[in-house]
Amino acid sequence: MADDSSPAPGRDERRRPGRGRSGKTVLAALAVAALVAGSAWGLSAVLDDGAEGRPTDAGSLAAYACPAHRDGGEDTTADRGGSPFVPEHATKALLCAYRQTGDTLDLSASTPLPGSADEVTALLNDAPRPADRITCLAMDREQYQIVLGYGDGRSLLVEINANCGTAVHGESVRRLVSLSKLLSYWPV
């Protein structure tokens, strides 16, 4: 027979199976949900920032497209980037041409590369680093950007400054030996 002398368990002393850890589990689940939501929001902010082909960071693009505008690209600081200048094995390339319209450079043409992008990336990677600070000519020439697309979905932007004879990607600067050779890969 049962001993009736011990007091009945109080409300706080009763335990239901799994109930003791549920508060910690709920807090952990809320923390994970907040982390996931915050990460998704941060990722969407980066993608939205570059959705129109604007650079996100270090010359990367969120979309494989020519930006509608570009700055003057007159930054002629010394090269601080690494090698290679651009990653090899790009699967496609766009040539973006810009003309001066008032105070801005506006997209005037976008031409896809008809063949392999390997020769373009090789030409850019073989371009020498500038020995000194580059001096640009004050000429109103058409300016260019090249958008390189990769098989994993990445896209990156290379600014071509026709006045300076340079290519800039992130913090890397290269002196173009022949702008006309680079442009000859695209039928314009």
N, C-alpha and C positions, 0 to 999 in steps of 0.2 A: 504494500500500500504506500501511497505517497505521503510524504511528510508535509503536513499543512502548517508547520511552525515557521517556515521561512516566508518572508514577505513576498508578495506578488511583485514582479518587476514593474518598475515605474515606466512612464512614457519614454523617458530618456534612455532607459536601460534596454528597451526592446530593440532588437536588430532584425532587419529584414535582409535576406540574402542580397549581396552586392550593393547594399545601400551605403555602407561606410565609405566607399571610394567614389561614389557618384559625384560628389561635390568637386573632388580633384579632377575627375574625368571631364566634367562639364567645363571647368576652368581651362584645362588643357585643350579641349576641343575649341573653345572660344578663342584661345590664343592662336591656335593653328589657323582658324578661319580668318582672324584679323590679319595674320601674316600673309596668307594667300590673297586676300582681298587687297591688301596694300601693295603687294607685288604686282598683281594684275593691273591695279590703277597706275602704278609707276610705269609699267611696260606700255600701257595704252597711251600715257602721256608722251613717252618717247616716240611711239609710232605715230601718234597724231601730229607731233611736232614736225615729222619728216614726211608726212603722208603726201604732200604735194611735191616731193622730190627735193625738199630742203635738206641740207646736211644736218646730221644729228651730232656725231662726235668724230673727230679725227678723219673727216672726209667720208664717213659712211653715210649711206642714204637708206631711208626706210622703204623707198619705192624705186623701182627701175624706171626712171623717167628724168627728163631734163627739167631742172628748176626753171621757173618762169622768168626769174631775174637773177642777176649775179652782181656782186660788188665789183669794184674796179680791179681787185686783185693786185694792188700795188705793193703788197707786203714783200719786201725783198730781203728779209732777214736771212742770215746764214742757215744752212741746212742743219737741222737738229734731229732728223729722222734716222731710221735704221735702214738695213738692206734686207730684202729687196725693196725697191721704191714702191711697187705695188705687188700684191700676191699674183703668182702665176696661175695659169689654167682658167682664166676668165672664159666664159662660154659665149658672151655677147658683149657688144660695145655700141654705145650711142655717141655720135658727135653732136654736140649742142653748140649752135652758133648764136652770138649775141651782137646786137647793134646798139649804139648809143641812141637813146631817146630822152632828150632833156638831160636830167641828172642821173638817169639809171641806164643800165644795160639790160635790154629786154630780149627774150628768146625770139630769134627770127627764123630758125630752122632746126629741125631735129632729124638726123639721118642715121639709120641703123647700119652697122658694119655688115657688108654682104657676105664676108667670109669668116674665117677663124680669127679669134681675138689674140691668138698666141703671138703673132708678129708684132701687134701693137704693144702688148705687155712687155715683150722682149726689147723693143725699141725704147720704151720708157725706162725699163730697168737698166739698160745699157747706157743711158744718158749720164754724163758725168755730173758730179756734184760741183757747184760753183766754187771757185777758188777764193773769191772775195765777195763782198757785197755787190749785188747786181744793180746797175744803173739802167733805168728804163727810159726809152724815148717817149716824149710826149706827143704821140700820134693817135689819131682817132681811127684805129684799125678795128676790124671785126675781131671779137674775142671768142674764145672757145672753152668748153668744158667737155670732158669725156666721162661718160658713166659706164663703168665696167660692171657686168653682171656675172655672178658665179652660180654654179650648179646647186649650191646649198641655199640659195635664195638671197645671199648677201649682195649688196650693190655698193660701190664706192665711187667717189667723185674725184677727178683730177682736173684742176684748173690749169688751162693753157693760156698764158699771157703772151699774145702775139707781139706786144710792144717791148716786152722784156726778153722774149725767147726762152721762157721758163715753163716748167711744169711743176705744180705744187699739189701735194697730197698730204693732208695732216700737217706735220711739222717737217716734212721732207721737201726739199727743193732740188730740182735737176735743171741743168742747162741743156736746152734742146739744140742738138747739132744742126738739125734741119727741120724746121717747121713744115716746109712744103712736103718733105718725105712722110712725116706723120699724117698730114692731112690727105695725102694721096691714097691712103687705104680706103677712104670713103668716096663714093661717086657724088661729087657736088657740081 
